Amino acid sequence: MAGYMFSREPKTVALVETKYRKIATQIPTPGTKEIIARLEKTESRSMQGQFPIIWDKAEDFSVYDIAGNKWIDFTSTIFVANIGHGNKRVSAAIKEVLDKPLVSTYAYMSEVRAKYLEKLIDFAGPPFGKAFLLSAGTEATEATLKLIRMHGQKIGKKRPGIVTLNGNWHGRTMGAQMMSSNAEQKAWIGYEDPNIHHIDFPYPWLVSEEQGEEFFNKQLESLKQRGLNLETDIAGFMLETFQGWGALFYPKSFVKAIRKFTEENSILLAFDEMQAGFARTGKKFGFEHYDVSPDLFACGKGMGGGVSLSGVIGRSEIMDLPEVGNMSSTHSANPLVCAAGLAVLEEIESKNLVEETARKGEILKGLLNDLKSNYPNVINNFYGEGLISSLIFSDYENQSKSLLASKVSQKCMEKGLLVVHTGRESIKLGPPLVITDEAIIEAFEVIKESIDEVLQN
């Protein structure tokens, strides 16, 4: 988002009316900039910078603004609305809790909490036996950090080392940002944790599937050269299931080499599944693409169907490391979020969304491949699994790749399609999993039109 500012001034654009899109006014809709100005007076600047659209309602895979313009949503509000916006099953579950009424219980128990956790653990499957619920994704990665280090202390590790990947992202709180590698964004902390270590990410343009294990062994060697004893100084590895900005997955051989190393050295393997979980990639959880089973994983976003729900799921003996009261949260596992979370799982199962997402993902890949073939000098490549993917742009003539991506994102918005504007050389695509095949195809027609117009201008 940084570095490119979307104009707030209403602009006359081509009018659109299809089955899935409607643009009937100037864009941004008149009145938009006044509401943005009101927000700027009262809200932290850090919340600004997105598309100048005032959302009024959202249903399934459609977003409407204050003038009734309608967009195909390829953002899922950053991969939250997996089961669709305003899902009726989730809304009914929340209404039942509100009508009871029983909204907040702190750590005091409720039956819906028991039902949800039973369903969640059943959905995750072996070897996962217990979960700890929270409100935000960054809380879940912090809890994972805590559990890894508690386990390391329990088994006698000399240092509580955690290995993470350069370029990965784990959240905005202190521990989560220390595990992330963006030096500028964590400069506010004032120091580096000497027991958090970063290794290089095996980018697909650098490391092939056949080279994954060799690449990992080189990273181990780099850790040794920094003075680490690999057996005693590392308590865990934390992997973002794919690197977010480009939906970049690891070579399977790389992850399998990590799993083998961690098992041989009493080291925990954890995944950050925020963007990857709950059917998003065509699997229940994204780590399944690597044919490994971690010891624990953090999840959120699509977990709650729009309400603030996150969690850590893991092996029972790890989840039970904190003593009673040593890991809790004021709003953790409240009846409202448990009811919503339960409805999400029921919706995933009743609509067969894991398999359907895998099927739709193949349609998406075919369309992405067509785009790449049609614009070989503009589109460098595409990546992703299921209904999470990226388009990576190249520098073209006098336009930088990041500027091209931003301009194409804006054109899509003006035509009735919302994509994820990353602020760098990628556009991310992640529609709600309930989107129709027909709407996916129409969205790619919009992307093609947008690229054409940006290049012509």
C-alpha positions as CSV (number, residue, x, y, z in Angstrom):
1,M,0.0,0.0,0.0
2,A,2.8,2.4,0.9
3,G,4.1,4.6,-2.0
4,Y,0.9,4.7,-4.0
5,M,-2.0,7.0,-3.2
6,F,-5.5,6.3,-4.6
7,S,-7.3,9.5,-5.6
8,R,-10.3,10.4,-3.6
9,E,-11.7,12.8,-6.2
10,P,-14.7,11.4,-8.0
11,K,-13.7,10.3,-11.5
12,T,-16.0,9.6,-14.4
13,V,-15.5,6.0,-15.5
14,A,-17.3,3.6,-17.9
15,L,-20.6,2.5,-16.5
16,V,-20.9,-1.3,-15.9
17,E,-23.8,-3.6,-15.2
18,T,-23.4,-7.3,-15.4
19,K,-24.7,-10.2,-13.3
20,Y,-21.9,-9.7,-10.8
21,R,-20.8,-6.0,-11.1
22,K,-22.5,-2.6,-11.1
23,I,-20.8,0.7,-11.5
24,A,-23.4,3.4,-11.8
25,T,-21.6,6.5,-10.5
26,Q,-18.3,8.2,-10.6
27,I,-15.6,6.3,-8.7
28,P,-14.9,7.0,-5.9
29,T,-18.6,7.6,-5.3
30,P,-19.4,11.2,-4.5
31,G,-19.4,11.6,-0.7
32,T,-16.6,9.1,-0.2
33,K,-13.8,11.7,0.4
34,E,-15.9,13.4,3.0
35,I,-16.2,10.2,5.0
36,I,-12.5,9.5,4.6
37,A,-11.8,13.0,5.9
38,R,-13.9,12.3,9.0
39,L,-12.0,9.1,9.7
40,E,-8.6,10.9,9.3
41,K,-9.6,13.3,12.0
42,T,-10.3,10.6,14.6
43,E,-8.3,7.5,13.5
44,S,-4.6,6.6,13.5
45,R,-3.0,7.3,10.2
46,S,-1.9,3.6,10.0
47,M,-5.4,2.6,9.1
48,Q,-5.4,4.7,5.9
49,G,-4.3,3.9,2.4
50,Q,-6.8,1.3,1.1
51,F,-9.1,1.7,-1.9
52,P,-11.3,4.8,-1.6
53,I,-14.6,2.8,-1.2
54,I,-17.0,3.2,1.7
55,W,-18.3,-0.3,2.2
56,D,-22.0,-0.4,3.0
57,K,-22.8,-4.1,2.8
58,A,-21.3,-7.3,1.6
59,E,-23.0,-10.6,0.7
60,D,-21.4,-13.9,-0.4
61,F,-18.7,-12.6,-2.9
62,S,-20.2,-9.2,-3.5
63,V,-19.3,-5.8,-1.9
64,Y,-21.6,-2.8,-2.2
65,D,-20.7,0.9,-1.5
66,I,-22.9,3.7,-0.2
67,A,-24.3,4.4,-3.7
68,G,-25.2,0.8,-4.4
69,N,-22.2,0.1,-6.7
70,K,-21.3,-3.6,-6.7
71,W,-17.9,-5.3,-6.8
72,I,-16.8,-8.9,-7.2
73,D,-14.6,-9.3,-4.1
74,F,-11.3,-11.0,-4.7
75,T,-10.0,-9.9,-1.3
76,S,-12.3,-11.7,1.2
77,T,-11.3,-8.8,3.4
78,I,-7.8,-10.2,3.4
79,F,-8.9,-13.8,3.4
80,V,-11.3,-13.6,6.3
81,A,-14.6,-14.3,4.4
82,N,-13.8,-17.8,3.3
83,I,-17.4,-18.9,3.6
84,G,-18.7,-15.7,2.1
85,H,-19.7,-12.3,3.4
86,G,-22.7,-12.2,5.7
87,N,-23.0,-15.9,5.8
88,K,-26.5,-16.9,6.9
89,R,-25.5,-19.8,9.1
90,V,-22.9,-17.6,11.0
91,S,-25.4,-14.8,11.3
92,A,-28.1,-17.2,12.7
93,A,-25.6,-18.6,15.2
94,I,-24.6,-15.2,16.4
95,K,-28.2,-14.1,16.7
96,E,-29.0,-17.1,18.8
97,V,-26.3,-16.2,21.2
98,L,-27.4,-12.5,21.3
99,D,-31.0,-13.5,21.9
100,K,-30.2,-15.9,24.7
101,P,-28.5,-13.6,25.8
102,L,-24.9,-14.7,26.6
103,V,-22.1,-12.8,25.0
104,S,-19.1,-12.7,27.3
105,T,-18.0,-15.3,29.9
106,Y,-14.2,-14.6,30.3
107,A,-12.7,-18.0,31.3
108,Y,-16.0,-19.2,32.8
109,M,-17.4,-22.1,30.8
110,S,-20.3,-22.4,28.3
111,E,-21.7,-25.4,26.4
112,V,-21.1,-23.8,23.0
113,R,-17.4,-23.5,23.9
114,A,-17.3,-27.3,24.4
115,K,-19.1,-28.0,21.2
116,Y,-16.9,-25.7,19.2
117,L,-13.6,-27.1,20.5
118,E,-14.7,-30.7,20.0
119,K,-15.6,-29.8,16.4
120,L,-12.4,-27.9,15.8
121,I,-10.2,-30.7,17.1
122,D,-12.1,-33.2,15.0
123,F,-11.7,-30.9,11.9
124,A,-7.9,-30.6,12.5
125,G,-7.5,-34.4,13.1
126,P,-4.6,-36.3,14.6
127,P,-2.1,-35.6,16.1
128,F,-3.8,-32.4,17.2
129,G,-5.5,-32.8,20.6
130,K,-6.2,-29.4,22.0
131,A,-6.6,-25.7,21.1
132,F,-6.4,-22.3,22.8
133,L,-8.7,-19.6,21.4
134,L,-7.8,-16.0,21.1
135,S,-9.1,-12.9,19.3
136,A,-6.4,-11.8,16.8
137,G,-3.9,-13.6,14.6
138,T,-0.9,-11.8,16.1
139,E,-2.0,-13.1,19.6
140,A,-2.0,-16.6,18.2
141,T,1.5,-16.3,16.9
142,E,2.6,-14.8,20.2
143,A,1.1,-17.8,22.0
144,T,2.8,-20.2,19.6
145,L,6.1,-18.5,20.4
146,K,5.5,-18.9,24.1
147,L,4.6,-22.6,23.8
148,I,7.7,-23.3,21.7
149,R,9.9,-21.7,24.3
150,M,8.1,-23.4,27.3
151,H,8.6,-26.7,25.6
152,G,12.3,-26.0,25.0
153,Q,12.8,-25.1,28.7
154,K,11.0,-28.3,29.7
155,I,13.2,-30.6,27.8
156,G,16.4,-28.8,28.7
157,K,17.4,-26.7,25.7
158,K,20.2,-24.4,26.6
159,R,18.8,-21.5,24.6
160,P,15.2,-20.8,23.5
161,G,16.1,-20.3,19.9
162,I,13.4,-19.9,17.2
163,V,14.2,-20.1,13.5
164,T,12.0,-18.1,11.1
165,L,12.2,-17.2,7.4
166,N,13.4,-14.0,5.8
167,G,10.4,-12.4,4.1
168,N,7.8,-14.1,6.2
169,W,5.3,-12.1,8.3
170,H,3.7,-13.1,11.6
171,G,1.9,-10.0,13.0
172,R,2.3,-6.6,14.5
173,T,2.9,-7.2,18.2
174,M,6.4,-7.4,19.6
175,G,7.1,-11.1,19.5
176,A,5.4,-11.5,16.2
177,Q,7.4,-8.7,14.6
178,M,10.6,-10.1,16.0
179,M,9.9,-13.3,14.2
180,S,9.1,-11.3,11.0
181,S,12.1,-10.1,9.1
182,N,11.1,-6.5,8.1
183,A,13.8,-4.5,9.9
184,E,12.1,-1.1,9.2
185,Q,8.7,-2.2,10.6
186,K,10.2,-3.6,13.8
187,A,12.7,-0.8,14.4
188,W,10.4,0.6,17.1
189,I,11.2,-2.3,19.4
190,G,14.8,-1.0,19.9
191,Y,16.6,-4.3,20.1
192,E,16.7,-7.7,18.4
193,D,16.0,-10.9,20.3
194,P,19.3,-12.8,20.2
195,N,17.4,-16.1,20.2
196,I,15.3,-15.4,17.1
197,H,17.2,-16.5,14.0
198,H,16.3,-15.9,10.4
199,I,17.2,-18.1,7.4
200,D,16.7,-17.5,3.7
201,F,13.4,-18.2,2.0
202,P,13.6,-20.7,-0.9
203,Y,12.1,-18.5,-3.6
204,P,10.8,-20.6,-6.5
205,W,12.9,-18.6,-9.0
206,L,16.0,-19.6,-7.0
207,V,15.3,-23.0,-5.6
208,S,13.7,-25.9,-7.4
209,E,11.8,-28.8,-5.8
210,E,14.9,-31.0,-6.3
211,Q,17.1,-28.5,-4.5
212,G,14.9,-28.0,-1.4
213,E,16.8,-30.3,0.9
214,E,20.2,-29.0,-0.2
215,F,19.1,-25.4,0.3
216,F,17.9,-26.2,3.8
217,N,21.2,-27.9,4.7
218,K,23.0,-24.7,3.6
219,Q,20.8,-22.7,5.9
220,L,21.7,-25.0,8.8
221,E,25.3,-24.4,8.0
222,S,24.8,-20.6,8.1
223,L,23.2,-21.0,11.6
224,K,26.3,-23.0,12.7
225,Q,28.5,-20.2,11.4
226,R,26.6,-17.8,13.7
227,G,27.7,-19.9,16.7
228,L,24.6,-21.9,17.2
229,N,24.6,-25.4,18.5
230,L,21.8,-26.9,16.4
231,E,20.9,-29.5,19.0
232,T,20.8,-27.3,22.2
233,D,20.2,-23.8,21.0
234,I,17.0,-24.2,18.9
235,A,13.6,-24.8,20.4
236,G,11.5,-24.5,17.3
237,F,10.9,-23.5,13.7
238,M,8.0,-21.1,12.8
239,L,7.0,-21.2,9.1
240,E,4.4,-19.0,7.5
241,T,2.6,-21.6,5.4
242,F,3.3,-19.5,2.3
243,Q,5.0,-16.1,2.0
244,G,2.1,-13.7,2.0
245,W,2.8,-10.9,-0.6
246,G,3.2,-13.4,-3.4
247,A,1.4,-16.6,-2.2
248,L,4.8,-18.2,-2.5
249,F,4.9,-21.8,-1.3
250,Y,8.1,-23.7,-0.3
251,P,9.5,-26.7,-2.2
252,K,8.0,-29.7,-0.5
253,S,11.4,-31.2,-0.1
254,F,12.5,-28.1,1.9
255,V,9.7,-28.5,4.4
256,K,10.2,-32.2,4.7
257,A,13.9,-31.7,5.4
258,I,12.9,-29.2,8.2
259,R,10.5,-31.8,9.7
260,K,13.1,-34.5,9.6
261,F,15.7,-32.2,11.3
262,T,13.2,-31.1,14.0
263,E,12.2,-34.6,14.8
264,E,15.8,-35.8,15.1
265,N,16.7,-32.9,17.4
266,S,13.7,-32.5,19.7
267,I,12.7,-29.3,18.1
268,L,9.1,-28.2,17.5
269,L,7.8,-27.3,14.1
270,A,5.0,-24.7,13.9
271,F,3.1,-23.1,11.1
272,D,1.5,-19.7,10.9
273,E,-1.7,-20.6,9.0
274,M,-3.4,-17.2,9.2
275,Q,-4.0,-16.8,5.4
276,A,-3.8,-20.6,4.6
277,G,-6.3,-22.2,7.0
278,F,-9.9,-23.3,6.8
279,A,-10.1,-24.6,3.2
280,R,-8.4,-21.5,1.6
281,T,-5.8,-23.5,-0.3
282,G,-7.9,-26.5,-1.3
283,K,-6.9,-28.3,1.9
284,K,-8.2,-28.0,5.4
285,F,-4.9,-26.4,6.3
286,G,-2.2,-25.2,4.1
287,F,0.6,-27.3,5.6
288,E,-1.0,-30.4,4.2
289,H,0.5,-29.4,0.8
290,Y,3.9,-30.4,2.2
291,D,2.9,-33.9,3.5
292,V,4.1,-33.1,7.0
293,S,2.3,-32.7,10.3
294,P,3.6,-29.9,12.6
295,D,3.5,-30.0,16.3
296,L,1.3,-26.9,16.5
297,F,0.0,-24.2,14.4
298,A,-1.5,-20.7,14.7
299,C,-4.7,-19.8,12.8
300,G,-7.2,-17.0,12.4
301,K,-8.8,-14.9,9.6
302,G,-11.2,-17.4,8.0
303,M,-11.6,-19.2,11.3
304,G,-14.4,-16.9,12.5
305,G,-16.3,-16.0,9.4
306,G,-15.9,-12.3,10.1
307,V,-15.8,-12.2,13.9
308,S,-12.6,-11.8,15.9
309,L,-11.4,-15.4,16.4
310,S,-8.0,-16.9,16.3
311,G,-6.2,-19.8,18.0
312,V,-3.4,-22.2,18.4
313,I,-4.0,-25.9,17.7
314,G,-1.4,-28.5,18.7
315,R,-0.5,-31.8,20.4
316,S,-2.1,-32.1,23.8
317,E,1.1,-32.3,25.8
318,I,2.4,-29.0,24.3
319,M,-0.9,-27.2,24.7
320,D,-1.0,-28.2,28.4
321,L,2.4,-26.7,29.2
322,P,1.1,-23.5,30.7
323,E,-0.2,-23.9,34.3
324,V,-3.9,-23.0,35.0
325,G,-4.3,-19.3,34.4
326,N,-0.9,-18.9,32.8
327,M,-2.3,-18.5,29.3
328,S,-5.7,-16.9,29.0
329,S,-7.4,-13.9,27.5
330,T,-10.3,-11.7,28.5
331,H,-12.3,-12.4,25.3
332,S,-10.9,-15.8,24.6
333,A,-13.5,-18.4,23.7
334,N,-16.5,-16.2,24.4
335,P,-19.9,-17.7,23.4
336,L,-20.3,-15.4,20.4
337,V,-17.1,-16.3,18.7
338,C,-17.5,-20.0,19.5
339,A,-20.9,-20.0,17.9
340,A,-19.5,-18.3,14.8
341,G,-16.5,-20.6,14.6
342,L,-18.8,-23.7,14.9
343,A,-21.0,-22.4,12.1
344,V,-17.9,-21.8,9.9
345,L,-16.9,-25.5,10.3
346,E,-20.4,-26.7,9.6
347,E,-20.5,-24.5,6.5
348,I,-17.2,-25.8,5.2
349,E,-18.4,-29.3,5.6
350,S,-21.9,-28.8,4.3
351,K,-20.8,-27.0,1.1
352,N,-17.8,-29.3,0.6
353,L,-15.6,-26.3,0.5
354,V,-12.2,-28.0,0.7
355,E,-12.8,-30.1,-2.4
356,E,-14.7,-27.2,-4.2
357,T,-11.9,-24.8,-3.5
358,A,-9.3,-27.3,-5.0
359,R,-11.5,-27.6,-8.1
360,K,-12.0,-23.8,-8.5
361,G,-8.3,-23.4,-7.9
362,E,-7.6,-25.3,-11.1
363,I,-9.9,-22.9,-13.0
364,L,-8.0,-20.0,-11.4
365,K,-4.6,-21.4,-12.4
366,G,-5.7,-21.9,-16.0
367,L,-6.9,-18.2,-16.2
368,L,-3.6,-17.0,-14.5
369,N,-1.6,-19.1,-17.1
370,D,-3.6,-17.5,-19.9
371,L,-2.8,-14.0,-18.6
372,K,0.9,-14.8,-18.3
373,S,0.8,-16.1,-21.9
374,N,-1.0,-13.0,-23.2
375,Y,1.3,-10.6,-21.4
376,P,4.8,-12.2,-21.3
377,N,6.6,-8.9,-21.0
378,V,4.3,-7.6,-18.2
379,I,3.5,-10.5,-16.0
380,N,6.6,-12.3,-14.7
381,N,4.7,-15.2,-13.1
382,F,1.9,-16.4,-10.9
383,Y,1.8,-18.5,-7.7
384,G,-0.6,-20.0,-5.3
385,E,-2.9,-22.9,-4.4
386,G,-6.6,-23.2,-4.2
387,L,-8.2,-19.8,-4.0
388,I,-5.2,-17.8,-3.0
389,S,-2.9,-16.7,-5.7
390,S,-0.7,-13.8,-6.9
391,L,0.2,-12.1,-10.1
392,I,3.8,-10.9,-10.2
393,F,4.5,-8.0,-12.5
394,S,7.7,-7.1,-14.4
395,D,9.1,-3.6,-15.1
396,Y,7.7,-2.6,-18.4
397,E,9.1,0.3,-20.6
398,N,9.2,3.2,-18.2
399,Q,6.8,1.8,-15.6
400,S,8.1,0.0,-12.5
401,K,6.6,-3.3,-11.6
402,S,5.1,-2.0,-8.4
403,L,3.6,1.0,-10.1
404,L,2.1,-1.3,-12.8
405,A,0.5,-3.5,-10.1
406,S,-0.9,-0.5,-8.3
407,K,-2.4,1.0,-11.5
408,V,-3.9,-2.4,-12.5
409,S,-5.4,-2.7,-9.0
410,Q,-7.0,0.8,-9.4
411,K,-8.4,0.0,-12.9
412,C,-9.9,-3.2,-11.5
413,M,-11.6,-1.2,-8.8
414,E,-13.0,1.3,-11.3
415,K,-14.5,-1.6,-13.3
416,G,-16.1,-3.5,-10.4
417,L,-13.4,-5.9,-9.1
418,L,-11.6,-5.6,-5.8
419,V,-8.1,-7.2,-5.6
420,V,-5.5,-7.1,-2.9
421,H,-3.2,-4.1,-3.5
422,T,0.1,-5.2,-1.9
423,G,2.0,-2.0,-2.6
424,R,4.8,-3.9,-4.3
425,E,5.1,-5.9,-7.6
426,S,2.2,-8.3,-6.8
427,I,-1.5,-8.3,-6.9
428,K,-3.1,-11.0,-4.6
429,L,-6.3,-12.7,-5.5
430,G,-8.4,-14.4,-2.8
431,P,-12.2,-14.5,-3.4
432,P,-14.6,-16.1,-0.9
433,L,-14.6,-19.8,-1.4
434,V,-18.3,-19.7,-2.3
435,I,-17.7,-17.7,-5.5
436,T,-19.2,-19.2,-8.7
437,D,-17.1,-20.4,-11.6
438,E,-18.8,-17.8,-13.8
439,A,-17.8,-14.9,-11.5
440,I,-14.2,-16.1,-11.4
441,I,-14.1,-16.0,-15.2
442,E,-15.7,-12.6,-15.3
443,A,-13.2,-11.3,-12.8
444,F,-10.3,-12.3,-15.1
445,E,-11.9,-10.6,-18.0
446,V,-11.8,-7.4,-15.8
447,I,-8.1,-8.0,-15.0
448,K,-7.3,-8.4,-18.7
449,E,-9.2,-5.2,-19.6
450,S,-7.5,-3.3,-16.8
451,I,-4.0,-4.4,-18.0
452,D,-4.8,-3.4,-21.5
453,E,-6.0,0.0,-20.5
454,V,-3.0,0.6,-18.2
455,L,-0.6,-0.4,-21.0
456,Q,-2.4,1.8,-23.6
457,N,-2.2,4.8,-21.3
